[in-house]
């Protein structure tokens, strides 16, 4: 994992392009990803994002696993283009800071987090699930459309 996108681009992406020149044609700079001809997507993640940045799983059946804590001060979303069955796992605490937006929009999207702290906006859309597993009570948000401003465990 690189701290900034510049570090990631210089140490990994350029090397990928040098070793596999055809991958340049697959690169989508706007989304910092490769869109492979077979329909797969390879996202280039890095640790630091400016406030207001957007992290999206767009492809349908995409999977992202974050080891450790994740802090969101921008937009973190899945399936906003209608393609669902995306899965996000956070092994630590997902913190959605004031001004942050967390949205699960594609049918079948699932987000599994060990712990969740929210001071922002959360949307758990129709057919999606947000599960908090590591707290004493745990919690599972799902249903038709749930807009959540506060997260509390079951009990």
Secondary structure, DSSP 4 states (H G I P E B T S, - for coil): --SSHHHHIIIIIHHHHHH-GGGGGGEEGGGTEEE-TTS-EEE---S---TT-EEEE-SSS-EEEE-S-EEESSEEEE-TTS----EEEEEEEEEE-TT-EEEE-STT-EEEEEEEEESSEEEE-TTEEEEE-SSSS-EEEEES-EEES------
